[in-house]
Amino acid sequence: MDSLTFGAPKFLRHLMDPSSRKTHVMEFDVSKVLEELNLTMDQFIDLCILCGCDYCDSIKGNT
């Protein structure tokens, strides 16, 4: 989902997953995510960093 933090308007999950025949493709629209979470884009980015990402270590004690 890192692509949403870099400005992609939508994200598709499980599209190319070999098990996608059993799993539905999930579509995430960044504007809907922000609206549902009641966050600004900057707050969403901060939340993603706090949850952990591929580019830095997660905060200890955060599960």
Secondary structure, DSSP 8 states (H G I E B T S, - for coil): -HHHHTT-SEEEESSS-GGGGTS--EEEEHHHHHHHHT--HHHHHHHHHHH-BTTB---TT--
